[in-house]
Amino acid sequence: HTLPLRNQRKMGLPRETVKWLLSLKLSAPIRHVRRDFANGFLVAEIAHYYFPDDVRLSTFDSGIALECRLNNWTQLEKLFEKKGMPLPHELVDGTTHTKPDAAEQLVEFIYSLLTNKSARPQALQREMTDTQYQAQLPSYARTTASMAVKCNFRSTEYTTQKDAIATATHIEDIIAQQKKMKQLDKESDPGRYGIRPLDATGHATRPLPSITGNSSSRRTAAQGTLTMTRALRPADLQDPNFHPPAAAAAAAALPASQRPRLQQQ
């Protein structure tokens, strides 16, 4: 089997791991690591390649149903435990439920066990969520709280999770992480969420109204603001309740035909 380099990058595996998988001549091509390794059948073929006397492929099912996945991974965990190379149950569980980055980590772990080589210099135990992916997106493209739960807590986990309290805690952690990311967005870009910045006295300041339209309308509005500022009456400047910048800005936001004009006395 040959695999183009661009597809190797899409797989999310190091180049050495991809070359190792291709050398095993597995029964099915690997196009999507998270989906192709979910039922454990390809891992059973890898185990059969290294331990042909201990693995009978006829006892494994190539189906995608949850029952098939659980049965296959139960056999594989017992096999690797017998060989003195236990598989991390967190990675096995994440691969079974197609969680982000779980299958990639498990394949790299098995590669390290069977070849005594390391495909990555960093540690394998990475977070099995889409938090890093969401952090790379602009704020308007990130998921909502409900979508974050859907992406990081699979429907199959509801079936296998027996502890309702653990399930609720897991979901609450996902929502808390999403809220934390949203709060960081609000702090970094308060104008997008309509949050008024605080002045030195701790009061919210009123932002100047934005002027939309073409360049000529913006230029006309700016000229009108200057005209009003220059045409203030002396009595207005002595009035403590009169604020020239605010009045000029409010008038500048109006259409030119409706904009008031102060007359000198």
C-alpha positions in Angstrom: 0.0 0.0 0.0 1.3 3.5 -0.8 0.0 6.6 0.7 0.6 10.2 -0.6 2.4 12.5 1.8 -0.6 14.9 2.0 -2.7 12.0 3.3 -0.1 11.1 5.8 -0.3 14.6 7.2 -4.1 14.4 7.4 -3.8 11.1 9.4 -2.2 13.0 12.3 0.5 10.4 12.7 4.3 10.8 12.5 5.9 9.7 9.3 7.8 6.8 10.9 4.5 5.5 12.3 2.8 5.7 8.9 5.7 3.9 7.2 5.5 1.2 9.9 1.7 0.7 9.3 2.2 0.4 5.6 4.9 -2.2 6.0 2.5 -4.5 7.9 0.2 -4.8 4.8 -3.0 -4.6 6.7 -6.3 -5.8 5.2 -7.8 -2.4 4.8 -6.2 1.0 3.8 -6.0 3.6 6.6 -7.7 6.8 5.6 -9.1 8.1 8.9 -7.2 6.9 12.0 -10.0 7.8 14.4 -12.6 5.8 12.5 -10.5 3.0 11.2 -9.1 2.0 14.5 -12.3 2.4 16.6 -13.3 -1.3 16.5 -9.8 -2.6 17.2 -9.8 -5.0 14.3 -6.7 -3.4 12.7 -4.9 -3.6 16.1 -5.8 -7.3 16.2 -4.1 -7.7 12.8 -1.0 -5.9 14.1 -1.0 -8.2 17.1 -1.4 -11.2 14.9 1.6 -10.0 12.8 3.8 -10.0 15.9 2.2 -12.8 17.9 0.7 -15.2 15.3 0.4 -18.1 17.8 -1.5 -16.1 20.4 -4.0 -14.2 18.2 -6.8 -15.8 16.2 -8.4 -13.3 13.9 -11.5 -15.4 13.6 -12.4 -14.3 17.2 -12.5 -10.6 16.2 -15.3 -8.8 14.5 -14.7 -6.2 11.8 -18.1 -4.6 12.5 -18.6 -1.0 13.8 -21.3 -1.7 16.4 -20.5 -0.7 20.0 -20.8 -4.4 21.1 -18.2 -5.4 18.5 -15.8 -2.7 19.6 -16.0 -3.5 23.3 -15.5 -7.3 22.6 -12.5 -6.7 20.4 -10.8 -4.3 22.8 -11.4 -6.5 25.7 -9.6 -9.4 24.0 -6.7 -7.0 23.0 -6.3 -5.6 26.5 -6.0 -9.1 27.9 -3.5 -10.1 25.2 -1.2 -7.1 25.7 -1.6 -7.5 29.5 -0.5 -11.2 29.1 2.6 -10.1 27.1 3.6 -7.6 29.8 2.7 -4.6 27.7 -0.6 -3.2 29.1 -2.4 -0.7 27.0 -3.6 2.5 28.8 -7.3 2.1 29.4 -7.9 5.8 28.9 -6.6 5.6 25.3 -8.5 2.4 24.6 -11.7 3.9 25.9 -11.1 7.1 23.9 -10.4 5.1 20.7 -13.5 3.0 21.2 -15.6 6.2 21.4 -13.7 7.9 18.6 -12.6 10.8 20.8 -10.2 13.4 19.4 -6.5 12.4 19.3 -7.2 9.1 21.2 -6.6 6.7 18.3 -3.5 8.6 17.2 -2.0 8.3 20.7 -2.8 4.7 21.0 -1.3 3.8 17.6 1.9 5.7 18.6 1.9 3.8 21.9 1.6 0.4 20.2 4.3 1.4 17.8 6.6 2.2 20.7 5.8 -1.1 22.4 6.4 -3.3 19.4 9.4 -1.6 17.8 11.1 -0.1 20.9 11.2 3.2 19.1 9.6 6.5 19.8 7.8 8.4 17.0 7.5 11.6 18.9 10.0 13.2 21.3 7.2 14.5 23.5 5.0 12.5 25.9 2.1 10.6 24.4 -0.6 11.4 27.0 -2.2 14.4 25.3 -5.6 15.8 26.1 -8.3 13.9 24.2 -10.5 16.9 23.5 -10.8 19.5 20.7 -9.7 22.3 23.0 -6.4 22.9 21.1 -8.3 23.0 17.8 -10.9 25.4 19.1 -8.2 27.7 20.5 -6.8 28.1 17.0 -10.1 29.3 15.6 -11.4 32.9 15.7 -13.9 33.5 18.4 -16.9 33.7 15.9 -16.1 30.2 14.5 -15.8 28.3 17.8 -18.4 25.9 19.1 -21.3 26.6 21.5 -21.6 24.9 24.8 -24.0 22.3 23.5 -21.8 21.5 20.5 -18.7 21.3 22.8 -20.5 18.6 24.8 -21.5 16.7 21.6 -17.9 16.8 20.3 -16.2 15.8 23.5 -18.7 13.4 25.0 -19.8 10.7 22.5 -23.3 9.2 22.5 -21.7 5.8 23.0 -20.3 6.9 26.3 -23.8 7.3 27.6 -24.3 3.6 27.0 -21.2 2.4 28.6 -20.9 4.9 31.5 -22.6 3.3 34.5 -21.9 6.2 37.0 -24.4 9.0 36.5 -22.4 11.3 38.8 -19.2 10.8 36.8 -21.1 11.5 33.6 -22.5 14.7 34.9 -19.1 15.8 36.2 -17.5 15.2 32.9 -20.2 17.2 31.1 -19.8 20.0 33.6 -16.1 20.1 33.0 -16.6 20.4 29.3 -19.0 23.3 29.7 -16.7 25.0 32.3 -13.8 24.8 29.8 -16.0 26.3 27.1 -17.1 29.1 29.4 -13.5 29.9 30.3 -12.6 30.2 26.7 -15.6 32.5 26.1 -14.5 34.7 29.0 -11.0 35.0 27.6 -12.6 36.1 24.3 -14.6 38.8 26.1 -11.5 40.1 27.9 -9.4 40.2 24.7 -12.1 41.7 22.5 -14.8 43.5 24.6 -16.1 45.6 21.8 -17.4 42.5 19.9 -19.6 41.6 22.8 -20.8 45.1 23.5 -18.9 45.4 26.8 -18.0 49.0 27.7 -14.5 49.5 29.0 -14.1 51.1 32.4 -12.4 54.5 32.9 -10.1 55.5 35.8 -13.1 55.9 38.1 -14.4 52.4 37.5 -17.4 53.6 35.4 -18.3 52.2 32.0 -17.5 54.7 29.3 -19.8 55.3 26.4 -18.1 54.5 23.1 -18.4 56.9 20.2 -21.1 55.9 17.7 -19.7 54.2 14.6 -20.3 56.0 11.3 -21.2 53.7 8.4 -21.4 54.4 4.8 -19.1 55.4 2.0 -16.1 57.7 2.3 -18.0 60.8 1.3 -20.7 60.3 4.0 -18.0 59.8 6.6 -16.2 62.9 5.4 -19.4 64.9 5.6 -20.2 63.7 9.1 -16.7 64.6 10.2 -17.0 68.1 8.7 -20.4 68.5 10.5 -18.8 67.5 13.8 -16.1 70.2 13.4 -18.7 72.8 12.4 -20.8 72.1 15.5 -17.7 72.1 17.8 -16.6 75.5 16.3 -20.1 77.0 16.3 -20.8 76.6 20.0 -22.2 79.6 21.9 -20.3 81.1 24.8 -23.2 80.4 27.1 -23.0 76.6 26.3 -19.4 76.5 27.4 -20.4 78.0 30.8 -23.2 75.4 31.3 -21.9 72.5 33.6 -24.4 70.1 32.1 -23.4 70.7 28.6 -20.8 68.2 27.0 -19.6 69.4 23.6 -17.9 66.2 22.5 -20.9 64.0 23.3 -23.3 66.4 21.6 -21.1 66.7 18.5 -20.7 62.9 18.3 -24.4 62.3 18.7 -25.2 64.8 16.0 -22.6 63.4 13.7 -24.3 60.0 13.8 -27.5 61.5 12.3 -28.0 61.9 8.5 -26.8 65.1 7.1 -30.3 66.4 6.4 -31.4 65.8 10.0 -28.2 67.1 11.7 -28.8 70.2 13.9 -26.6 73.2 13.5 -25.8 75.5 16.4 -25.8 79.2 15.5 -23.5 81.8 17.0 -25.0 84.7 18.9 
